[in-house]
Amino acid sequence: LLKRKLSELDRKLPRREKDQRQYSSLIRNGSPEEVLRASLKGNDEERLWLEREAILKAVFSKKTEALREFIAREVPDESKRKNMLDSLDAQEIDLAVQVGDAEALRKLLPKVTLKEQRARALAEIAVLLETKGNHDEALNLLEEAQGLVTTDLRSETKSNALLGLILAYTLIEPSRAFVMAERTIDKANDELSKLLLFDKLIKTGFFKKGEIGRAHV
């Protein structure tokens, strides 16, 4: 009787809520590949949610290699495929950083394709080495990471990588951190000067009464 009643209630649920229940069950009980396959069929909101859950499930269950193979095989769109793999790299790096696993970060490096993510992993390894007294090796890794990072304040990914590198240098070689920070500030001031000139020419509304408009911050 209870099963029949629950079945009747389930049939009366709105389609959206019914889908949410099915997806939640899939996330709990399915494999990362099954969750990701479902994401490919959903709308934009469902796709992003399920994609994130599939990646997290793969990372925490240490099944990332199987998910990588699935993405390479089943996701035809090159841009989507690259974004998924970059997200997978980022989550793996985050987990290794949280547990302080330098060896796991080293093993990740050959798989990471995005330069900024590779730089972030190198910087994190350097910080972990510094805490263990391996100063010279830490510096070498930061120099390698610096070669992968470019200053582009319009890109959030590149800006985050640059900030991570500066923070790592702050802990390992503070004098280098100050030089990089000063150079970045000069670059930011130069970009703002160009925006001010551009605003004067075509009245973009970016600056109001000498200040950056709230909508643009």
MARMAR-632639 format. One record per atom (N, C-alpha, C, CB): residue in one letter; x, y, z. Coordinates in pm, whole numbers, padded with zeros to 5 digits, always signed. Glycine has a CB too. Example, Ala and Ser with C-alpha at 12.3 -4.5 7.8 and 13.67 -1.06 7.14 Angstrom:
a+01319-00569+00780a+01230-00450+00780a+01320-00330+00780a+01131-00447+00905s+01285-00225+00708s+01367-00106+00714s+01290+00003+00787s+01408-00060+00572
REM end
This chain:
l+00083-00120+00000l+00000+00000+00000l+00087+00126+00000l-00094+00000+00122l+00194+00121+00082l+00285+00236+00089l+00354+00258-00045l+00390+00216+00201k+00401+00150-00108k+00467+00162-00239k+00372+00220-00342k+00518+00026-00286r+00246+00175-00338r+00148+00224-00434r+00122+00373-00412r+00016+00145-00423k+00114+00415-00284k+00090+00555-00251k+00207+00643-00297k+00067+00572-00100l+00328+00595-00271l+00447+00670-00312l+00454+00681-00465l+00573+00602-00258s+00415+00572-00532s+00415+00574-00677s+00317+00676-00732s+00382+00435-00731e+00200+00685-00667e+00099+00783-00709e+00151+00926-00689e-00034+00763-00631l+00216+00949-00575l+00271+01082-00547l+00380+01118-00647l+00325+01089-00404d+00461+01019-00680d+00570+01042-00775d+00517+01081-00912d+00658+00918-00785r+00407+01019-00953r+00348+01050-01084r+00293+01192-01088r+00237+00951-01118k+00255+01245-00972k+00197+01379-00966k+00302+01489-00954k+00102+01389-00849l+00428+01449-00932l+00533+01549-00919l+00555+01623-01051l+00663+01484-00872p+00590+01753-01044p+00627+01825-01166p+00749+01760-01231p+00655+01974-01135r+00761+01775-01361r+00871+01712-01434r+01008+01753-01379r+00862+01748-01583r+01023+01880-01348r+01152+01930-01298r+01192+01862-01168r+01146+02080-01278e+01094+01853-01074e+01124+01791-00945e+01151+01642-00961e+01007+01813-00847k+01081+01580-01054k+01104+01437-01078k+01245+01413-01133k+00998+01382-01177d+01286+01500-01225d+01422+01490-01279d+01526+01510-01171d+01443+01592-01391q+01501+01607-01081q+01595+01634-00973q+01612+01512-00884q+01548+01755-00891r+01501+01444-00855r+01509+01323-00773r+01592+01214-00842r+01369+01269-00743q+01567+01198-00971q+01641+01096-01046q+01790+01129-01050q+01586+01084-01188y+01821+01257-01072y+01961+01298-01078y+02029+01279-00942y+01971+01445-01122s+01958+01313-00834s+02016+01298-00700s+02046+01151-00671s+01921+01356-00592s+01955+01063-00713s+01976+00920-00695s+02095+00873-00778s+01850+00841-00732l+02106+00926-00899l+02217+00888-00987l+02350+00932-00927l+02198+00949-01126i+02353+01052-00870i+02477+01103-00809i+02519+01015-00692i+02458+01248-00762r+02420+00970-00612r+02452+00885-00496r+02499+00746-00537r+02330+00873-00405n+02433+00689-00636n+02453+00547-00665n+02527+00517-00796n+02322+00479-00667g+02532+00614-00886g+02593+00587-01016g+02743+00611-01018g+02527+00672-01121s+02805+00572-01126s+02948+00597-01144s+02968+00739-01196s+03011+00493-01241p+03089+00795-01185p+03115+00928-01241p+03080+00936-01390p+03260+00966-01221e+03108+00828-01462e+03078+00827-01606e+02928+00834-01632e+03136+00701-01672e+02849+00764-01551e+02703+00767-01567e+02647+00905-01537e+02637+00663-01477v+02703+00970-01435v+02657+01105-01400v+02692+01202-01513v+02720+01151-01266l+02813+01189-01566l+02855+01279-01673l+02774+01255-01800l+03004+01262-01701r+02741+01129-01828r+02658+01098-01946r+02522+01165-01933r+02642+00945-01963a+02466+01165-01812a+02338+01232-01790a+02350+01382-01811a+02285+01202-01649s+02465+01439-01775s+02483+01584-01791s+02479+01625-01937s+02615+01627-01728l+02523+01538-02025l+02527+01570-02168l+02388+01581-02227l+02607+01464-02243k+02287+01530-02155k+02149+01532-02206k+02064+01640-02139k+02085+01396-02185g+02115+01703-02033g+02035+01800-01958g+02042+01939-02016g+02079+01803-01816n+01963+02030-01955n+01971+02171-01994n+02098+02231-01934n+01844+02249-01947d+02121+02360-01959d+02246+02422-01915d+02267+02413-01764d+02249+02568-01958e+02161+02440-01687e+02173+02436-01541e+02202+02295-01492e+02044+02489-01475e+02130+02198-01545e+02151+02058-01505e+02289+02011-01550e+02042+01967-01565r+02328+02053-01669r+02457+02009-01723r+02572+02052-01632r+02478+02067-01865l+02572+02179-01591l+02680+02230-01506l+02682+02160-01370l+02666+02381-01487w+02562+02140-01313w+02553+02073-01183w+02604+01930-01190w+02408+02075-01133l+02553+01854-01288l+02591+01712-01299l+02738+01697-01338l+02502+01641-01402e+02786+01786-01422e+02927+01781-01462e+03018+01800-01340e+02958+01888-01569r+02982+01898-01257r+03062+01924-01136r+03056+01804-01042r+03010+02051-01064e+02938+01747-01025e+02923+01632-00935e+03000+01510-00986e+02775+01597-00917a+02999+01490-01117a+03073+01376-01175a+03222+01391-01150a+03045+01365-01327i+03272+01512-01169i+03414+01537-01149i+03453+01520-01002i+03451+01678-01197l+03372+01575-00912l+03401+01561-00768l+03397+01414-00726l+03301+01642-00685k+03299+01342-00778k+03287+01200-00742k+03409+01122-00791k+03157+01139-00801a+03456+01152-00910a+03573+01084-00964a+03698+01115-00883a+03595+01123-01110v+03713+01241-00843v+03832+01283-00767v+03834+01217-00630v+03835+01436-00752f+03723+01223-00558f+03721+01171-00422f+03719+01018-00416f+03601+01226-00348s+03675+00956-00525s+03679+00808-00528s+03804+00756-00599s+03553+00754-00596k+03892+00852-00638k+04018+00817-00706k+03993+00737-00835k+04109+00737-00612k+03894+00784-00913k+03862+00720-01040k+03874+00820-01155k+03720+00660-01036t+03972+00908-01143t+03985+01014-01243t+04031+00962-01379t+04082+01119-01193e+04114+00859-01379e+04164+00809-01507e+04051+00755-01594e+04269+00699-01484a+03958+00682-01530a+03844+00629-01605a+03758+00743-01659a+03759+00536-01515l+03742+00849-01580l+03662+00962-01626l+03732+01037-01739l+03632+01059-01510r+03864+01049-01731r+03940+01113-01839r+03918+01038-01971r+04091+01117-01805e+03927+00907-01964e+03908+00826-02084e+03766+00842-02139e+03937+00678-02055f+03669+00848-02048f+03530+00865-02090f+03512+00999-02160f+03434+00853-01969i+03567+01106-02102i+03555+01240-02161i+03619+01243-02300i+03621+01346-02071a+03737+01184-02312a+03806+01183-02442a+03728+01105-02547a+03947+01123-02426r+03655+01003-02502r+03584+00914-02595r+03442+00961-02626r+03580+00775-02537e+03374+01018-02526e+03230+01042-02540e+03189+01189-02559e+03162+00989-02420v+03281+01281-02540v+03246+01424-02555v+03302+01473-02687v+03302+01510-02435p+03218+01488-02789p+03268+01522-02923p+03313+01667-02938p+03163+01494-03023d+03250+01757-02864d+03283+01899-02877d+03419+01927-02812d+03173+01987-02813e+03513+01975-02891e+03650+01995-02841e+03657+02096-02727e+03741+02041-02955s+03580+02204-02737s+03583+02307-02634s+03528+02254-02503s+03502+02430-02679k+03415+02182-02508k+03357+02123-02387k+03452+02020-02327k+03221+02059-02418r+03510+01940-02414r+03602+01835-02367r+03720+01899-02292r+03653+01750-02486k+03776+02005-02348k+03889+02072-02285k+03849+02134-02152k+03946+02179-02378n+03732+02196-02148n+03686+02258-02023n+03665+02155-01913n+03557+02335-02047m+03609+02039-01951m+03589+01933-01852m+03722+01881-01798m+03508+01817-01914l+03817+01860-01887l+03947+01810-01844l+04020+01913-01757l+04034+01773-01966d+04007+02041-01792d+04068+02147-01710d+04004+02150-01572d+04053+02284-01780s+03872+02132-01565s+03803+02130-01436s+03846+02010-01352s+03650+02127-01456l+03865+01897-01419l+03910+01777-01350l+04051+01798-01294l+03909+01655-01446d+04137+01860-01374d+04273+01893-01327d+04267+01983-01204d+04355+01962-01439a+04183+02086-01211a+04173+02182-01101a+04128+02116-00971a+04077+02295-01138q+04029+02027-00980q+03980+01960-00861q+04084+01863-00803q+03851+01885-00892e+04157+01795-00890e+04262+01706-00842e+04371+01784-00770e+04322+01626-00958i+04408+01899-00828i+04509+01984-00765i+04460+02032-00629i+04543+02104-00856d+04335+02077-00624d+04279+02127-00498d+04282+02021-00389d+04135+02175-00520l+04246+01898-00423l+04245+01792-00322l+04386+01761-00274l+04179+01664-00379a+04481+01753-00366a+04620+01725-00329a+04676+01835-00240a+04708+01709-00454v+04638+01961-00269v+04683+02074-00187v+04624+02066-00047v+04645+02208-00253q+04495+02033-00039q+04427+02026+00091q+04492+01924+00184q+04280+01991+00071v+04536+01812+00127v+04596+01708+00211v+04748+01719+00217v+04557+01569+00160g+04804+01819+00145g+04949+01839+00147g+05027+01727+00083g+04995+01857+00287d+04975+01674-00028d+05038+01559-00095d+05120+01606-00214d+04931+01457-00140a+05249+01634-00190a+05337+01681-00297a+05357+01575-00404a+05473+01722-00239e+05361+01449-00363e+05383+01342-00459e+05266+01330-00556e+05405+01208-00387a+05144+01344-00503a+05026+01340-00590a+05028+01455-00690a+04897+01346-00505l+05073+01572-00645l+05084+01688-00735l+05187+01661-00845l+05122+01815-00656r+05297+01600-00809r+05399+01567-00910r+05343+01472-01016r+05522+01505-00842k+05267+01374-00971k+05210+01277-01066k+05107+01342-01158k+05146+01161-00991l+05045+01449-01109l+04944+01518-01190l+05005+01599-01303l+04860+01609-01102l+05125+01650-01284l+05185+01744-01378l+05182+01699-01524l+05325+01770-01339p+05219+01573-01555p+05218+01533-01697p+05079+01533-01760p+05277+01397-01711k+04975+01526-01678k+04838+01521-01731k+04778+01659-01753k+04748+01442-01636v+04831+01758-01682v+04773+01892-01685v+04811+01963-01815v+04819+01975-01562t+04711+02001-01892t+04737+02065-02021t+04734+02217-02014t+04636+02017-02123l+04654+02273-01925l+04643+02418-01914l+04766+02472-01841l+04512+02460-01840k+04838+02565-01905k+04963+02615-01848k+04943+02676-01710k+05024+02717-01940e+04834+02749-01694e+04810+02815-01566e+04786+02714-01454e+04691+02907-01578q+04719+02604-01486q+04697+02500-01386q+04829+02431-01351q+04595+02396-01437r+04912+02410-01452r+05043+02348-01427r+05128+02439-01337r+05116+02320-01561a+05122+02569-01366a+05197+02665-01284a+05148+02663-01140a+05184+02808-01342r+05017+02653-01123r+04960+02649-00987r+05008+02525-00912r+04807+02651-00993a+05010+02410-00982a+05056+02287-00919a+05204+02298-00881a+05035+02167-01014l+05285+02355-00970l+05428+02372-00941l+05448+02463-00819l+05501+02430-01063a+05370+02571-00812a+05382+02664-00700a+05343+02595-00568a+05294+02788-00723e+05240+02513-00572e+05198+02443-00451e+05303+02341-00407e+05064+02373-00474i+05362+02270-00503i+05469+02175-00469i+05586+02250-00406i+05517+02096-00597a+05618+02367-00463a+05729+02448-00411a+05705+02487-00266a+05749+02573-00498v+05583+02528-00234v+05551+02567-00097v+05567+02448-00002v+05407+02623-00088l+05520+02331-00046l+05532+02211+00038l+05679+02173+00058l+05456+02093-00026l+05760+02188-00046l+05903+02159-00033l+05972+02257+00061l+05971+02163-00170e+05930+02384+00053e+05990+02486+00141e+05964+02453+00288e+05934+02626+00107t+05844+02403+00318t+05812+02370+00456t+05896+02252+00508t+05664+02336+00469k+05951+02176+00413k+06035+02062+00451k+06183+02097+00443k+06005+01942+00362g+06214+02223+00415g+06353+02268+00414g+06424+02255+00281g+06429+02192+00514n+06351+02221+00174n+06414+02207+00042n+06403+02339-00035n+06348+02090-00039h+06477+02441+00012h+06462+02577-00041h+06505+02587-00188h+06544+02674+00042d+06619+02532-00221d+06670+02545-00358d+06578+02476-00460d+06811+02485-00368e+06532+02358-00425e+06441+02286-00516e+06309+02362-00531e+06414+02143-00463a+06263+02421-00421a+06140+02500-00426a+06157+02619-00520a+06101+02549-00284l+06270+02687-00511l+06296+02802-00599l+06300+02761-00745l+06427+02869-00561n+06361+02647-00773n+06368+02598-00911n+06229+02574-00969n+06451+02469-00919l+06141+02518-00886l+06004+02492-00933l+05929+02623-00958l+05929+02407-00830l+05952+02723-00873l+05886+02852-00893l+05934+02919-01021l+05910+02944-00772e+06060+02906-01052e+06113+02962-01177e+06050+02892-01298e+06268+02949-01181e+06032+02761-01286e+05964+02687-01393e+05819+02734-01407e+05968+02535-01367a+05754+02754-01293a+05615+02801-01295a+05605+02941-01355a+05556+02800-01153q+05700+03026-01323q+05698+03164-01373q+05703+03168-01525q+05814+03244-01315g+05773+03071-01585g+05781+03064-01730g+05648+03028-01796g+05884+02964-01770l+05554+02978-01717l+05423+02938-01770l+05316+03045-01750l+05378+02809-01704v+05347+03147-01670v+05248+03248-01632v+05272+03378-01709v+05252+03274-01480t+05166+03431-01766t+05172+03561-01832t+05077+03658-01761t+05136+03549-01983t+05112+03786-01768t+05028+03888-01704t+04921+03933-01801t+05114+04009-01658d+04800+03889-01775d+04685+03928-01856d+04569+03951-01759d+04649+03819-01966l+04550+04076-01721l+04450+04108-01620l+04308+04091-01668l+04470+04248-01573r+04291+04068-01798r+04156+04044-01851r+04114+03899-01834r+04151+04082-01999s+04210+03812-01805s+04182+03670-01790s+04183+03631-01642s+04284+03585-01868e+04071+03579-01592e+04064+03537-01452e+04159+03421-01425e+03920+03497-01415t+04168+03327-01519t+04255+03211-01500t+04401+03252-01490t+04237+03110-01614k+04443+03341-01581k+04583+03387-01579k+04612+03474-01459k+04615+03463-01707s+04516+03556-01420s+04535+03642-01303s+04546+03559-01176s+04419+03743-01290n+04464+03454-01164n+04471+03366-01047n+04604+03292-01041n+04355+03266-01049a+04654+03250-01157a+04783+03181-01160a+04895+03276-01118a+04811+03124-01302l+04887+03400-01166l+04988+03500-01129l+04984+03529-00979l+04967+03630-01208l+04864+03544-00925l+04849+03570-00782l+04903+03453-00700l+04702+03596-00747g+04873+03330-00743g+04924+03214-00673g+05076+03208-00673g+04869+03088-00734l+05136+03247-00785l+05282+03248-00795l+05342+03354-00702l+05326+03275-00941i+05281+03473-00699i+05329+03580-00610i+05320+03536-00464i+05248+03709-00632l+05210+03473-00428l+05193+03426-00289l+05298+03320-00253l+05051+03368-00269a+05328+03232-00348a+05430+03129-00323a+05567+03194-00304a+05434+03027-00438y+05597+03292-00388y+05725+03364-00373y+05730+03439-00239y+05745+03463-00490t+05615+03488-00192t+05610+03559-00064t+05660+03469+00049t+05468+03607-00034l+05628+03340+00041l+05669+03245+00143l+05812+03195+00124l+05575+03128+00144i+05857+03191-00002i+05985+03127-00032i+06097+03227-00060i+05969+03036-00152e+06066+03333-00133e+06165+03435-00170e+06095+03571-00176e+06234+03400-00308p+06071+03634-00060p+05989+03754-00054p+06033+03867-00147p+05988+03805+00085s+06164+03884-00166s+06212+03993-00251s+06160+03979-00394s+06365+03998-00251r+06153+03855-00444r+06101+03831-00579r+05951+03861-00584r+06127+03684-00623a+05882+03830-00475a+05738+03855-00470a+05709+04004-00483a+05678+03800-00340f+05788+04088-00414f+05766+04233-00421f+05790+04285-00562f+05858+04306-00322v+05892+04234-00628v+05921+04277-00766v+05804+04242-00858v+06051+04211-00818m+05754+04119-00847m+05642+04075-00931m+05516+04155-00901m+05615+03926-00912a+05491+04180-00772a+05371+04255-00733a+05378+04398-00788a+05356+04258-00579e+05496+04460-00778e+05512+04597-00828e+05491+04602-00979e+05652+04651-00793r+05545+04502-01048r+05529+04498-01193r+05382+04479-01231r+05615+04384-01254t+05312+04398-01155t+05170+04374-01181t+05087+04500-01157t+05117+04259-01094i+05120+04572-01049i+05050+04697-01020i+05072+04799-01131i+05096+04754-00885d+05197+04808-01179d+05226+04900-01289d+05145+04864-01413d+05376+04898-01322k+05134+04733-01438k+05055+04686-01553k+04909+04724-01536k+05069+04534-01570a+04856+04707-01414a+04716+04741-01388a+04692+04891-01406a+04676+04698-01246n+04786+04973-01357n+04772+05117-01374n+04774+05157-01520n+04883+05190-01299d+04859+05090-01598d+04868+05118-01741d+04737+05083-01811d+04984+05041-01804e+04678+04969-01772e+04550+04928-01831e+04440+05027-01797e+04511+04787-01784l+04439+05075-01671l+04338+05172-01630l+04355+05304-01704l+04345+05194-01480s+04480+05343-01729s+04505+05467-01804s+04450+05457-01946s+04656+05499-01807k+04468+05341-02006k+04415+05320-02141k+04262+05324-02140k+04463+05185-02199l+04201+05264-02038l+04055+05266-02027l+04003+05408-02009l+04009+05178-01911l+04077+05489-01931l+04036+05627-01908l+04040+05706-02039l+04126+05694-01802l+04146+05687-02117l+04156+05755-02246l+04045+05709-02340l+04293+05729-02310f+04019+05578-02341f+03914+05522-02426f+03778+05578-02386f+03913+05368-02417d+03757+05591-02254d+03630+05645-02204d+03610+05790-02246d+03625+05633-02051k+03718+05865-02245k+03709+06006-02286k+03675+06019-02434k+03840+06078-02256l+03724+05925-02513l+03703+05932-02658l+03562+05894-02697l+03802+05842-02729i+03508+05786-02639i+03378+05738-02688i+03272+05730-02578i+03395+05602-02750k+03304+05782-02456k+03207+05788-02348k+03144+05652-02318k+03098+05888-02383t+03228+05558-02274t+03179+05423-02245t+03099+05416-02116t+03295+05327-02237g+03118+05514-02026g+03052+05507-01897g+03128+05425-01795g+02915+05451-01913f+03250+05380-01832f+03329+05299-01739f+03370+05382-01618f+03455+05242-01810f+03406+05509-01643f+03443+05600-01534f+03332+05701-01512f+03576+05672-01565k+03297+05721-01386k+03197+05822-01350k+03253+05907-01237k+03062+05755-01308k+03266+06038-01263k+03322+06132-01165k+03460+06087-01120k+03227+06145-01044g+03541+06038-01215g+03678+06000-01185g+03694+05866-01118g+03740+06101-01099e+03584+05793-01102e+03589+05662-01038e+03535+05555-01131e+03511+05662-00906i+03578+05430-01108i+03528+05319-01189i+03384+05292-01150i+03614+05192-01171g+03297+05284-01252g+03155+05261-01227g+03133+05129-01155g+03078+05263-01357r+03036+05130-01061r+03008+05011-00981r+02975+04889-01066r+02894+05038-00886a+02903+04910-01177a+02861+04799-01262a+02978+04731-01330a+02763+04847-01367h+03096+04800-01335h+03210+04744-01407h+03310+04680-01313h+03278+04851-01488v+03288+04691-01180v+03384+04634-01085v+03360+04485-01070v+03374+04703-00949
REM end
